[in-house]
Amino acid sequence: MKRLGLLFATAATLVLATGSAHANCEDGHWVQSVSSDGAIVVLEDGSVWEIDPADQVDTALWLPTTNIVACDDKLIDTDDNEIAAATRIK
């Protein structure tokens, strides 16, 4: 039952963040590391993301193992429902 609630919350977050549940997003990711200023986030799959300066204050606080949904132009922290504008650079 908890898993169903988590899936519903994740889907709701995607709809709110992207305007569509069919956006080009992938769930199941987590943070491997974050630069001290929050400007760069590396996910467990080795992808590297540059974070918009306006969102770096939030991403600087993300911890390793933070659950992430990665979209074309944003990362979504599904633990805290935070959305960071981001560009994949690797």
PDB file of N, CA, C and O in Angstrom:
ATOM      1  N   MET A   1       0.819  -1.189   0.000  1.00  0.00           N
ATOM      2  CA  MET A   1       0.000   0.000   0.000  1.00  0.00           C
ATOM      3  C   MET A   1       0.866   1.257   0.000  1.00  0.00           C
ATOM      4  O   MET A   1       0.549   2.236  -0.675  1.00  0.00           O
ATOM      5  N   LYS A   2       1.983   1.223   0.777  1.00  0.00           N
ATOM      6  CA  LYS A   2       2.881   2.379   0.794  1.00  0.00           C
ATOM      7  C   LYS A   2       3.465   2.626  -0.591  1.00  0.00           C
ATOM      8  O   LYS A   2       3.597   3.772  -1.022  1.00  0.00           O
ATOM      9  N   ARG A   3       3.816   1.538  -1.289  1.00  0.00           N
ATOM     10  CA  ARG A   3       4.406   1.675  -2.624  1.00  0.00           C
ATOM     11  C   ARG A   3       3.412   2.322  -3.580  1.00  0.00           C
ATOM     12  O   ARG A   3       3.795   3.162  -4.395  1.00  0.00           O
ATOM     13  N   LEU A   4       2.158   1.946  -3.492  1.00  0.00           N
ATOM     14  CA  LEU A   4       1.130   2.541  -4.338  1.00  0.00           C
ATOM     15  C   LEU A   4       1.009   4.037  -4.063  1.00  0.00           C
ATOM     16  O   LEU A   4       0.870   4.836  -4.990  1.00  0.00           O
ATOM     17  N   GLY A   5       1.063   4.411  -2.790  1.00  0.00           N
ATOM     18  CA  GLY A   5       1.015   5.823  -2.428  1.00  0.00           C
ATOM     19  C   GLY A   5       2.213   6.577  -2.977  1.00  0.00           C
ATOM     20  O   GLY A   5       2.072   7.704  -3.452  1.00  0.00           O
ATOM     21  N   LEU A   6       3.398   5.964  -2.918  1.00  0.00           N
ATOM     22  CA  LEU A   6       4.615   6.585  -3.442  1.00  0.00           C
ATOM     23  C   LEU A   6       4.512   6.757  -4.951  1.00  0.00           C
ATOM     24  O   LEU A   6       4.877   7.803  -5.487  1.00  0.00           O
ATOM     25  N   LEU A   7       4.013   5.725  -5.639  1.00  0.00           N
ATOM     26  CA  LEU A   7       3.861   5.833  -7.094  1.00  0.00           C
ATOM     27  C   LEU A   7       2.880   6.935  -7.463  1.00  0.00           C
ATOM     28  O   LEU A   7       3.118   7.683  -8.411  1.00  0.00           O
ATOM     29  N   PHE A   8       1.777   7.044  -6.722  1.00  0.00           N
ATOM     30  CA  PHE A   8       0.801   8.097  -6.979  1.00  0.00           C
ATOM     31  C   PHE A   8       1.418   9.470  -6.737  1.00  0.00           C
ATOM     32  O   PHE A   8       1.217  10.387  -7.534  1.00  0.00           O
ATOM     33  N   ALA A   9       2.168   9.622  -5.642  1.00  0.00           N
ATOM     34  CA  ALA A   9       2.810  10.906  -5.331  1.00  0.00           C
ATOM     35  C   ALA A   9       3.823  11.283  -6.404  1.00  0.00           C
ATOM     36  O   ALA A   9       3.909  12.447  -6.794  1.00  0.00           O
ATOM     37  N   THR A  10       4.589  10.307  -6.883  1.00  0.00           N
ATOM     38  CA  THR A  10       5.576  10.578  -7.931  1.00  0.00           C
ATOM     39  C   THR A  10       4.875  11.003  -9.219  1.00  0.00           C
ATOM     40  O   THR A  10       5.301  11.954  -9.875  1.00  0.00           O
ATOM     41  N   ALA A  11       3.807  10.305  -9.578  1.00  0.00           N
ATOM     42  CA  ALA A  11       3.060  10.663 -10.791  1.00  0.00           C
ATOM     43  C   ALA A  11       2.459  12.059 -10.657  1.00  0.00           C
ATOM     44  O   ALA A  11       2.482  12.844 -11.605  1.00  0.00           O
ATOM     45  N   ALA A  12       1.925  12.363  -9.486  1.00  0.00           N
ATOM     46  CA  ALA A  12       1.350  13.695  -9.264  1.00  0.00           C
ATOM     47  C   ALA A  12       2.417  14.771  -9.369  1.00  0.00           C
ATOM     48  O   ALA A  12       2.170  15.835  -9.937  1.00  0.00           O
ATOM     49  N   THR A  13       3.591  14.508  -8.832  1.00  0.00           N
ATOM     50  CA  THR A  13       4.698  15.463  -8.920  1.00  0.00           C
ATOM     51  C   THR A  13       5.072  15.702 -10.373  1.00  0.00           C
ATOM     52  O   THR A  13       5.303  16.844 -10.771  1.00  0.00           O
ATOM     53  N   LEU A  14       5.134  14.639 -11.172  1.00  0.00           N
ATOM     54  CA  LEU A  14       5.477  14.782 -12.584  1.00  0.00           C
ATOM     55  C   LEU A  14       4.435  15.607 -13.328  1.00  0.00           C
ATOM     56  O   LEU A  14       4.788  16.453 -14.150  1.00  0.00           O
ATOM     57  N   VAL A  15       3.183  15.374 -13.056  1.00  0.00           N
ATOM     58  CA  VAL A  15       2.125  16.134 -13.723  1.00  0.00           C
ATOM     59  C   VAL A  15       2.218  17.601 -13.343  1.00  0.00           C
ATOM     60  O   VAL A  15       2.108  18.473 -14.205  1.00  0.00           O
ATOM     61  N   LEU A  16       2.418  17.884 -12.072  1.00  0.00           N
ATOM     62  CA  LEU A  16       2.534  19.268 -11.627  1.00  0.00           C
ATOM     63  C   LEU A  16       3.786  19.932 -12.186  1.00  0.00           C
ATOM     64  O   LEU A  16       3.744  21.099 -12.578  1.00  0.00           O
ATOM     65  N   ALA A  17       4.883  19.213 -12.227  1.00  0.00           N
ATOM     66  CA  ALA A  17       6.153  19.796 -12.651  1.00  0.00           C
ATOM     67  C   ALA A  17       6.237  19.982 -14.158  1.00  0.00           C
ATOM     68  O   ALA A  17       6.856  20.933 -14.637  1.00  0.00           O
ATOM     69  N   THR A  18       5.623  19.085 -14.896  1.00  0.00           N
ATOM     70  CA  THR A  18       5.802  19.117 -16.339  1.00  0.00           C
ATOM     71  C   THR A  18       4.530  19.419 -17.105  1.00  0.00           C
ATOM     72  O   THR A  18       4.571  19.683 -18.306  1.00  0.00           O
ATOM     73  N   GLY A  19       3.397  19.381 -16.413  1.00  0.00           N
ATOM     74  CA  GLY A  19       2.129  19.602 -17.085  1.00  0.00           C
ATOM     75  C   GLY A  19       1.607  18.360 -17.775  1.00  0.00           C
ATOM     76  O   GLY A  19       0.537  18.395 -18.384  1.00  0.00           O
ATOM     77  N   SER A  20       2.347  17.254 -17.690  1.00  0.00           N
ATOM     78  CA  SER A  20       1.936  16.026 -18.353  1.00  0.00           C
ATOM     79  C   SER A  20       2.590  14.835 -17.691  1.00  0.00           C
ATOM     80  O   SER A  20       3.750  14.906 -17.286  1.00  0.00           O
ATOM     81  N   ALA A  21       1.866  13.756 -17.580  1.00  0.00           N
ATOM     82  CA  ALA A  21       2.436  12.525 -17.049  1.00  0.00           C
ATOM     83  C   ALA A  21       3.268  11.824 -18.123  1.00  0.00           C
ATOM     84  O   ALA A  21       3.950  10.842 -17.829  1.00  0.00           O
ATOM     85  N   HIS A  22       3.220  12.318 -19.370  1.00  0.00           N
ATOM     86  CA  HIS A  22       3.917  11.676 -20.467  1.00  0.00           C
ATOM     87  C   HIS A  22       5.188  12.423 -20.871  1.00  0.00           C
ATOM     88  O   HIS A  22       5.717  12.197 -21.959  1.00  0.00           O
ATOM     89  N   ALA A  23       5.674  13.299 -20.017  1.00  0.00           N
ATOM     90  CA  ALA A  23       6.900  14.042 -20.324  1.00  0.00           C
ATOM     91  C   ALA A  23       8.070  13.069 -20.406  1.00  0.00           C
ATOM     92  O   ALA A  23       7.980  11.946 -19.910  1.00  0.00           O
ATOM     93  N   ASN A  24       9.143  13.484 -21.017  1.00  0.00           N
ATOM     94  CA  ASN A  24      10.325  12.652 -21.162  1.00  0.00           C
ATOM     95  C   ASN A  24      11.092  12.612 -19.848  1.00  0.00           C
ATOM     96  O   ASN A  24      12.079  13.326 -19.673  1.00  0.00           O
ATOM     97  N   CYS A  25      10.633  11.776 -18.929  1.00  0.00           N
ATOM     98  CA  CYS A  25      11.222  11.675 -17.600  1.00  0.00           C
ATOM     99  C   CYS A  25      11.511  10.222 -17.266  1.00  0.00           C
ATOM    100  O   CYS A  25      10.840   9.310 -17.749  1.00  0.00           O
ATOM    101  N   GLU A  26      12.528  10.022 -16.425  1.00  0.00           N
ATOM    102  CA  GLU A  26      12.889   8.689 -15.958  1.00  0.00           C
ATOM    103  C   GLU A  26      12.957   8.699 -14.444  1.00  0.00           C
ATOM    104  O   GLU A  26      13.647   9.530 -13.853  1.00  0.00           O
ATOM    105  N   ASP A  27      12.248   7.781 -13.818  1.00  0.00           N
ATOM    106  CA  ASP A  27      12.352   7.674 -12.367  1.00  0.00           C
ATOM    107  C   ASP A  27      13.342   6.562 -12.020  1.00  0.00           C
ATOM    108  O   ASP A  27      13.919   5.934 -12.907  1.00  0.00           O
ATOM    109  N   GLY A  28      13.525   6.333 -10.752  1.00  0.00           N
ATOM    110  CA  GLY A  28      14.434   5.282 -10.316  1.00  0.00           C
ATOM    111  C   GLY A  28      15.881   5.723 -10.175  1.00  0.00           C
ATOM    112  O   GLY A  28      16.763   4.890  -9.972  1.00  0.00           O
ATOM    113  N   HIS A  29      16.136   7.016 -10.280  1.00  0.00           N
ATOM    114  CA  HIS A  29      17.496   7.520 -10.111  1.00  0.00           C
ATOM    115  C   HIS A  29      17.715   7.991  -8.681  1.00  0.00           C
ATOM    116  O   HIS A  29      16.765   8.201  -7.928  1.00  0.00           O
ATOM    117  N   TRP A  30      18.969   8.152  -8.325  1.00  0.00           N
ATOM    118  CA  TRP A  30      19.310   8.748  -7.043  1.00  0.00           C
ATOM    119  C   TRP A  30      20.621   9.504  -7.173  1.00  0.00           C
ATOM    120  O   TRP A  30      21.412   9.269  -8.087  1.00  0.00           O
ATOM    121  N   VAL A  31      20.829  10.415  -6.236  1.00  0.00           N
ATOM    122  CA  VAL A  31      22.019  11.260  -6.237  1.00  0.00           C
ATOM    123  C   VAL A  31      23.238  10.435  -5.824  1.00  0.00           C
ATOM    124  O   VAL A  31      23.224   9.727  -4.817  1.00  0.00           O
ATOM    125  N   GLN A  32      24.274  10.548  -6.621  1.00  0.00           N
ATOM    126  CA  GLN A  32      25.570   9.959  -6.248  1.00  0.00           C
ATOM    127  C   GLN A  32      26.408  11.008  -5.533  1.00  0.00           C
ATOM    128  O   GLN A  32      27.035  10.727  -4.512  1.00  0.00           O
ATOM    129  N   SER A  33      26.413  12.238  -6.086  1.00  0.00           N
ATOM    130  CA  SER A  33      27.161  13.321  -5.446  1.00  0.00           C
ATOM    131  C   SER A  33      26.622  14.666  -5.916  1.00  0.00           C
ATOM    132  O   SER A  33      25.985  14.779  -6.963  1.00  0.00           O
ATOM    133  N   VAL A  34      26.902  15.680  -5.100  1.00  0.00           N
ATOM    134  CA  VAL A  34      26.520  17.059  -5.401  1.00  0.00           C
ATOM    135  C   VAL A  34      27.715  17.942  -5.071  1.00  0.00           C
ATOM    136  O   VAL A  34      28.339  17.769  -4.024  1.00  0.00           O
ATOM    137  N   SER A  35      28.041  18.887  -5.952  1.00  0.00           N
ATOM    138  CA  SER A  35      29.115  19.834  -5.642  1.00  0.00           C
ATOM    139  C   SER A  35      28.707  20.666  -4.432  1.00  0.00           C
ATOM    140  O   SER A  35      27.518  20.825  -4.157  1.00  0.00           O
ATOM    141  N   SER A  36      29.673  21.187  -3.721  1.00  0.00           N
ATOM    142  CA  SER A  36      29.387  21.906  -2.472  1.00  0.00           C
ATOM    143  C   SER A  36      28.479  23.115  -2.678  1.00  0.00           C
ATOM    144  O   SER A  36      27.747  23.499  -1.766  1.00  0.00           O
ATOM    145  N   ASP A  37      28.519  23.718  -3.866  1.00  0.00           N
ATOM    146  CA  ASP A  37      27.665  24.879  -4.133  1.00  0.00           C
ATOM    147  C   ASP A  37      26.337  24.498  -4.788  1.00  0.00           C
ATOM    148  O   ASP A  37      25.510  25.367  -5.061  1.00  0.00           O
ATOM    149  N   GLY A  38      26.128  23.195  -5.041  1.00  0.00           N
ATOM    150  CA  GLY A  38      24.882  22.738  -5.645  1.00  0.00           C
ATOM    151  C   GLY A  38      24.805  22.931  -7.147  1.00  0.00           C
ATOM    152  O   GLY A  38      23.757  22.684  -7.742  1.00  0.00           O
ATOM    153  N   ALA A  39      25.887  23.366  -7.776  1.00  0.00           N
ATOM    154  CA  ALA A  39      25.873  23.667  -9.214  1.00  0.00           C
ATOM    155  C   ALA A  39      25.908  22.418 -10.087  1.00  0.00           C
ATOM    156  O   ALA A  39      25.424  22.439 -11.218  1.00  0.00           O
ATOM    157  N   ILE A  40      26.478  21.330  -9.569  1.00  0.00           N
ATOM    158  CA  ILE A  40      26.612  20.090 -10.336  1.00  0.00           C
ATOM    159  C   ILE A  40      26.062  18.929  -9.519  1.00  0.00           C
ATOM    160  O   ILE A  40      26.409  18.753  -8.351  1.00  0.00           O
ATOM    161  N   VAL A  41      25.199  18.141 -10.150  1.00  0.00           N
ATOM    162  CA  VAL A  41      24.654  16.934  -9.526  1.00  0.00           C
ATOM    163  C   VAL A  41      25.018  15.752 -10.414  1.00  0.00           C
ATOM    164  O   VAL A  41      24.820  15.787 -11.628  1.00  0.00           O
ATOM    165  N   VAL A  42      25.554  14.703  -9.791  1.00  0.00           N
ATOM    166  CA  VAL A  42      25.876  13.467 -10.499  1.00  0.00           C
ATOM    167  C   VAL A  42      24.912  12.391  -9.987  1.00  0.00           C
ATOM    168  O   VAL A  42      24.767  12.184  -8.782  1.00  0.00           O
ATOM    169  N   LEU A  43      24.263  11.718 -10.931  1.00  0.00           N
ATOM    170  CA  LEU A  43      23.351  10.640 -10.565  1.00  0.00           C
ATOM    171  C   LEU A  43      24.064   9.294 -10.618  1.00  0.00           C
ATOM    172  O   LEU A  43      25.178   9.190 -11.131  1.00  0.00           O
ATOM    173  N   GLU A  44      23.412   8.266 -10.082  1.00  0.00           N
ATOM    174  CA  GLU A  44      24.000   6.929  -9.978  1.00  0.00           C
ATOM    175  C   GLU A  44      24.344   6.326 -11.332  1.00  0.00           C
ATOM    176  O   GLU A  44      25.196   5.440 -11.409  1.00  0.00           O
ATOM    177  N   ASP A  45      23.698   6.787 -12.406  1.00  0.00           N
ATOM    178  CA  ASP A  45      23.973   6.254 -13.739  1.00  0.00           C
ATOM    179  C   ASP A  45      25.156   6.944 -14.410  1.00  0.00           C
ATOM    180  O   ASP A  45      25.480   6.657 -15.562  1.00  0.00           O
ATOM    181  N   GLY A  46      25.799   7.857 -13.680  1.00  0.00           N
ATOM    182  CA  GLY A  46      26.957   8.574 -14.214  1.00  0.00           C
ATOM    183  C   GLY A  46      26.595   9.853 -14.944  1.00  0.00           C
ATOM    184  O   GLY A  46      27.488  10.591 -15.360  1.00  0.00           O
ATOM    185  N   SER A  47      25.311  10.136 -15.111  1.00  0.00           N
ATOM    186  CA  SER A  47      24.927  11.382 -15.779  1.00  0.00           C
ATOM    187  C   SER A  47      25.278  12.569 -14.888  1.00  0.00           C
ATOM    188  O   SER A  47      25.180  12.505 -13.663  1.00  0.00           O
ATOM    189  N   VAL A  48      25.688  13.651 -15.539  1.00  0.00           N
ATOM    190  CA  VAL A  48      26.110  14.865 -14.839  1.00  0.00           C
ATOM    191  C   VAL A  48      25.181  15.991 -15.270  1.00  0.00           C
ATOM    192  O   VAL A  48      24.931  16.193 -16.458  1.00  0.00           O
ATOM    193  N   TRP A  49      24.678  16.719 -14.281  1.00  0.00           N
ATOM    194  CA  TRP A  49      23.688  17.762 -14.521  1.00  0.00           C
ATOM    195  C   TRP A  49      24.169  19.092 -13.971  1.00  0.00           C
ATOM    196  O   TRP A  49      24.632  19.177 -12.834  1.00  0.00           O
ATOM    197  N   GLU A  50      24.054  20.142 -14.799  1.00  0.00           N
ATOM    198  CA  GLU A  50      24.334  21.504 -14.361  1.00  0.00           C
ATOM    199  C   GLU A  50      23.016  22.119 -13.904  1.00  0.00           C
ATOM    200  O   GLU A  50      22.024  22.097 -14.632  1.00  0.00           O
ATOM    201  N   ILE A  51      23.015  22.658 -12.711  1.00  0.00           N
ATOM    202  CA  ILE A  51      21.800  23.169 -12.091  1.00  0.00           C
ATOM    203  C   ILE A  51      21.697  24.674 -12.294  1.00  0.00           C
ATOM    204  O   ILE A  51      22.685  25.399 -12.181  1.00  0.00           O
ATOM    205  N   ASP A  52      20.487  25.131 -12.596  1.00  0.00           N
ATOM    206  CA  ASP A  52      20.223  26.560 -12.738  1.00  0.00           C
ATOM    207  C   ASP A  52      20.598  27.270 -11.435  1.00  0.00           C
ATOM    208  O   ASP A  52      20.287  26.770 -10.354  1.00  0.00           O
ATOM    209  N   PRO A  53      21.259  28.424 -11.521  1.00  0.00           N
ATOM    210  CA  PRO A  53      21.677  29.138 -10.302  1.00  0.00           C
ATOM    211  C   PRO A  53      20.541  29.385  -9.302  1.00  0.00           C
ATOM    212  O   PRO A  53      20.778  29.376  -8.094  1.00  0.00           O
ATOM    213  N   ALA A  54      19.335  29.601  -9.776  1.00  0.00           N
ATOM    214  CA  ALA A  54      18.216  29.862  -8.864  1.00  0.00           C
ATOM    215  C   ALA A  54      17.863  28.651  -7.998  1.00  0.00           C
ATOM    216  O   ALA A  54      17.251  28.803  -6.941  1.00  0.00           O
ATOM    217  N   ASP A  55      18.245  27.454  -8.438  1.00  0.00           N
ATOM    218  CA  ASP A  55      17.895  26.229  -7.719  1.00  0.00           C
ATOM    219  C   ASP A  55      19.071  25.604  -6.961  1.00  0.00           C
ATOM    220  O   ASP A  55      18.899  24.595  -6.277  1.00  0.00           O
ATOM    221  N   GLN A  56      20.248  26.192  -7.078  1.00  0.00           N
ATOM    222  CA  GLN A  56      21.430  25.609  -6.450  1.00  0.00           C
ATOM    223  C   GLN A  56      21.373  25.614  -4.929  1.00  0.00           C
ATOM    224  O   GLN A  56      21.998  24.772  -4.285  1.00  0.00           O
ATOM    225  N   VAL A  57      20.638  26.545  -4.353  1.00  0.00           N
ATOM    226  CA  VAL A  57      20.499  26.574  -2.898  1.00  0.00           C
ATOM    227  C   VAL A  57      19.782  25.301  -2.416  1.00  0.00           C
ATOM    228  O   VAL A  57      20.080  24.797  -1.333  1.00  0.00           O
ATOM    229  N   ASP A  58      18.846  24.786  -3.211  1.00  0.00           N
ATOM    230  CA  ASP A  58      18.153  23.554  -2.851  1.00  0.00           C
ATOM    231  C   ASP A  58      19.015  22.328  -3.113  1.00  0.00           C
ATOM    232  O   ASP A  58      19.136  21.456  -2.252  1.00  0.00           O
ATOM    233  N   THR A  59      19.617  22.256  -4.303  1.00  0.00           N
ATOM    234  CA  THR A  59      20.387  21.059  -4.649  1.00  0.00           C
ATOM    235  C   THR A  59      21.638  20.920  -3.797  1.00  0.00           C
ATOM    236  O   THR A  59      22.128  19.806  -3.613  1.00  0.00           O
ATOM    237  N   ALA A  60      22.164  22.009  -3.278  1.00  0.00           N
ATOM    238  CA  ALA A  60      23.332  21.925  -2.393  1.00  0.00           C
ATOM    239  C   ALA A  60      23.018  21.109  -1.143  1.00  0.00           C
ATOM    240  O   ALA A  60      23.923  20.581  -0.496  1.00  0.00           O
ATOM    241  N   LEU A  61      21.730  21.007  -0.807  1.00  0.00           N
ATOM    242  CA  LEU A  61      21.309  20.270   0.381  1.00  0.00           C
ATOM    243  C   LEU A  61      20.902  18.828   0.071  1.00  0.00           C
ATOM    244  O   LEU A  61      20.619  18.060   0.991  1.00  0.00           O
ATOM    245  N   TRP A  62      20.868  18.447  -1.217  1.00  0.00           N
ATOM    246  CA  TRP A  62      20.524  17.077  -1.569  1.00  0.00           C
ATOM    247  C   TRP A  62      21.625  16.143  -1.090  1.00  0.00           C
ATOM    248  O   TRP A  62      22.809  16.469  -1.167  1.00  0.00           O
ATOM    249  N   LEU A  63      21.227  14.997  -0.604  1.00  0.00           N
ATOM    250  CA  LEU A  63      22.155  14.013  -0.053  1.00  0.00           C
ATOM    251  C   LEU A  63      22.310  12.838  -1.005  1.00  0.00           C
ATOM    252  O   LEU A  63      21.426  12.568  -1.818  1.00  0.00           O
ATOM    253  N   PRO A  64      23.439  12.137  -0.903  1.00  0.00           N
ATOM    254  CA  PRO A  64      23.546  10.883  -1.664  1.00  0.00           C
ATOM    255  C   PRO A  64      22.369   9.986  -1.276  1.00  0.00           C
ATOM    256  O   PRO A  64      21.963   9.940  -0.115  1.00  0.00           O
ATOM    257  N   THR A  65      21.854   9.309  -2.224  1.00  0.00           N
ATOM    258  CA  THR A  65      20.679   8.427  -2.133  1.00  0.00           C
ATOM    259  C   THR A  65      19.355   9.177  -2.203  1.00  0.00           C
ATOM    260  O   THR A  65      18.304   8.542  -2.116  1.00  0.00           O
ATOM    261  N   THR A  66      19.358  10.521  -2.360  1.00  0.00           N
ATOM    262  CA  THR A  66      18.106  11.237  -2.590  1.00  0.00           C
ATOM    263  C   THR A  66      17.482  10.686  -3.868  1.00  0.00           C
ATOM    264  O   THR A  66      18.154  10.593  -4.895  1.00  0.00           O
ATOM    265  N   ASN A  67      16.218  10.324  -3.815  1.00  0.00           N
ATOM    266  CA  ASN A  67      15.518   9.774  -4.980  1.00  0.00           C
ATOM    267  C   ASN A  67      15.208  10.882  -5.971  1.00  0.00           C
ATOM    268  O   ASN A  67      14.727  11.952  -5.599  1.00  0.00           O
ATOM    269  N   ILE A  68      15.494  10.607  -7.248  1.00  0.00           N
ATOM    270  CA  ILE A  68      15.387  11.622  -8.298  1.00  0.00           C
ATOM    271  C   ILE A  68      14.608  11.087  -9.492  1.00  0.00           C
ATOM    272  O   ILE A  68      14.765   9.932  -9.887  1.00  0.00           O
ATOM    273  N   VAL A  69      13.761  11.950 -10.061  1.00  0.00           N
ATOM    274  CA  VAL A  69      13.195  11.743 -11.391  1.00  0.00           C
ATOM    275  C   VAL A  69      13.938  12.712 -12.292  1.00  0.00           C
ATOM    276  O   VAL A  69      13.963  13.915 -12.031  1.00  0.00           O
ATOM    277  N   ALA A  70      14.545  12.190 -13.353  1.00  0.00           N
ATOM    278  CA  ALA A  70      15.312  13.017 -14.282  1.00  0.00           C
ATOM    279  C   ALA A  70      14.482  13.262 -15.542  1.00  0.00           C
ATOM    280  O   ALA A  70      14.033  12.319 -16.193  1.00  0.00           O
ATOM    281  N   CYS A  71      14.287  14.528 -15.874  1.00  0.00           N
ATOM    282  CA  CYS A  71      13.556  14.922 -17.079  1.00  0.00           C
ATOM    283  C   CYS A  71      14.523  15.644 -18.010  1.00  0.00           C
ATOM    284  O   CYS A  71      15.684  15.858 -17.660  1.00  0.00           O
ATOM    285  N   ASP A  72      14.052  16.016 -19.182  1.00  0.00           N
ATOM    286  CA  ASP A  72      14.913  16.698 -20.143  1.00  0.00           C
ATOM    287  C   ASP A  72      15.538  17.960 -19.573  1.00  0.00           C
ATOM    288  O   ASP A  72      16.706  18.248 -19.836  1.00  0.00           O
ATOM    289  N   ASP A  73      14.773  18.714 -18.797  1.00  0.00           N
ATOM    290  CA  ASP A  73      15.244  20.028 -18.356  1.00  0.00           C
ATOM    291  C   ASP A  73      15.093  20.259 -16.855  1.00  0.00           C
ATOM    292  O   ASP A  73      15.114  21.399 -16.393  1.00  0.00           O
ATOM    293  N   LYS A  74      14.940  19.170 -16.093  1.00  0.00           N
ATOM    294  CA  LYS A  74      14.807  19.337 -14.644  1.00  0.00           C
ATOM    295  C   LYS A  74      15.095  18.039 -13.923  1.00  0.00           C
ATOM    296  O   LYS A  74      14.971  16.950 -14.484  1.00  0.00           O
ATOM    297  N   LEU A  75      15.481  18.178 -12.667  1.00  0.00           N
ATOM    298  CA  LEU A  75      15.596  17.049 -11.761  1.00  0.00           C
ATOM    299  C   LEU A  75      14.571  17.257 -10.663  1.00  0.00           C
ATOM    300  O   LEU A  75      14.409  18.367 -10.156  1.00  0.00           O
ATOM    301  N   ILE A  76      13.884  16.193 -10.300  1.00  0.00           N
ATOM    302  CA  ILE A  76      12.857  16.280  -9.269  1.00  0.00           C
ATOM    303  C   ILE A  76      13.254  15.392  -8.106  1.00  0.00           C
ATOM    304  O   ILE A  76      13.398  14.179  -8.261  1.00  0.00           O
ATOM    305  N   ASP A  77      13.429  15.995  -6.947  1.00  0.00           N
ATOM    306  CA  ASP A  77      13.707  15.279  -5.704  1.00  0.00           C
ATOM    307  C   ASP A  77      12.371  14.773  -5.193  1.00  0.00           C
ATOM    308  O   ASP A  77      11.581  15.544  -4.648  1.00  0.00           O
ATOM    309  N   THR A  78      12.112  13.481  -5.364  1.00  0.00           N
ATOM    310  CA  THR A  78      10.810  12.940  -4.970  1.00  0.00           C
ATOM    311  C   THR A  78      10.689  12.751  -3.465  1.00  0.00           C
ATOM    312  O   THR A  78       9.590  12.521  -2.961  1.00  0.00           O
ATOM    313  N   ASP A  79      11.795  12.843  -2.744  1.00  0.00           N
ATOM    314  CA  ASP A  79      11.737  12.748  -1.281  1.00  0.00           C
ATOM    315  C   ASP A  79      11.097  14.004  -0.698  1.00  0.00           C
ATOM    316  O   ASP A  79      10.281  13.924   0.219  1.00  0.00           O
ATOM    317  N   ASP A  80      11.476  15.173  -1.241  1.00  0.00           N
ATOM    318  CA  ASP A  80      10.996  16.454  -0.714  1.00  0.00           C
ATOM    319  C   ASP A  80      10.154  17.239  -1.721  1.00  0.00           C
ATOM    320  O   ASP A  80       9.752  18.368  -1.439  1.00  0.00           O
ATOM    321  N   ASN A  81       9.884  16.652  -2.896  1.00  0.00           N
ATOM    322  CA  ASN A  81       9.115  17.312  -3.951  1.00  0.00           C
ATOM    323  C   ASN A  81       9.735  18.642  -4.373  1.00  0.00           C
ATOM    324  O   ASN A  81       9.024  19.619  -4.607  1.00  0.00           O
ATOM    325  N   GLU A  82      11.050  18.673  -4.468  1.00  0.00           N
ATOM    326  CA  GLU A  82      11.757  19.867  -4.952  1.00  0.00           C
ATOM    327  C   GLU A  82      12.089  19.677  -6.424  1.00  0.00           C
ATOM    328  O   GLU A  82      12.480  18.590  -6.849  1.00  0.00           O
ATOM    329  N   ILE A  83      11.931  20.732  -7.186  1.00  0.00           N
ATOM    330  CA  ILE A  83      12.219  20.704  -8.620  1.00  0.00           C
ATOM    331  C   ILE A  83      13.362  21.663  -8.903  1.00  0.00           C
ATOM    332  O   ILE A  83      13.330  22.829  -8.509  1.00  0.00           O
ATOM    333  N   ALA A  84      14.380  21.147  -9.598  1.00  0.00           N
ATOM    334  CA  ALA A  84      15.529  21.978  -9.958  1.00  0.00           C
ATOM    335  C   ALA A  84      15.660  22.004 -11.477  1.00  0.00           C
ATOM    336  O   ALA A  84      15.750  20.956 -12.117  1.00  0.00           O
ATOM    337  N   ALA A  85      15.670  23.204 -12.049  1.00  0.00           N
ATOM    338  CA  ALA A  85      15.939  23.339 -13.476  1.00  0.00           C
ATOM    339  C   ALA A  85      17.375  22.888 -13.707  1.00  0.00           C
ATOM    340  O   ALA A  85      18.291  23.312 -13.002  1.00  0.00           O
ATOM    341  N   ALA A  86      17.565  22.011 -14.718  1.00  0.00           N
ATOM    342  CA  ALA A  86      18.881  21.399 -14.920  1.00  0.00           C
ATOM    343  C   ALA A  86      19.125  21.105 -16.386  1.00  0.00           C
ATOM    344  O   ALA A  86      18.188  20.923 -17.163  1.00  0.00           O
ATOM    345  N   THR A  87      20.395  21.061 -16.753  1.00  0.00           N
ATOM    346  CA  THR A  87      20.825  20.693 -18.089  1.00  0.00           C
ATOM    347  C   THR A  87      21.797  19.544 -17.968  1.00  0.00           C
ATOM    348  O   THR A  87      22.789  19.632 -17.244  1.00  0.00           O
ATOM    349  N   ARG A  88      21.514  18.458 -18.681  1.00  0.00           N
ATOM    350  CA  ARG A  88      22.440  17.316 -18.664  1.00  0.00           C
ATOM    351  C   ARG A  88      23.663  17.682 -19.486  1.00  0.00           C
ATOM    352  O   ARG A  88      23.546  18.048 -20.656  1.00  0.00           O
ATOM    353  N   ILE A  89      24.855  17.582 -18.865  1.00  0.00           N
ATOM    354  CA  ILE A  89      26.086  17.930 -19.571  1.00  0.00           C
ATOM    355  C   ILE A  89      26.940  16.710 -19.856  1.00  0.00           C
ATOM    356  O   ILE A  89      27.950  16.812 -20.553  1.00  0.00           O
ATOM    357  N   LYS A  90      26.552  15.558 -19.327  1.00  0.00           N
ATOM    358  CA  LYS A  90      27.261  14.298 -19.621  1.00  0.00           C
ATOM    359  C   LYS A  90      26.332  13.144 -19.377  1.00  0.00           C
ATOM    360  O   LYS A  90      26.718  11.990 -19.560  1.00  0.00           O
TER     361      LYS A  90
END
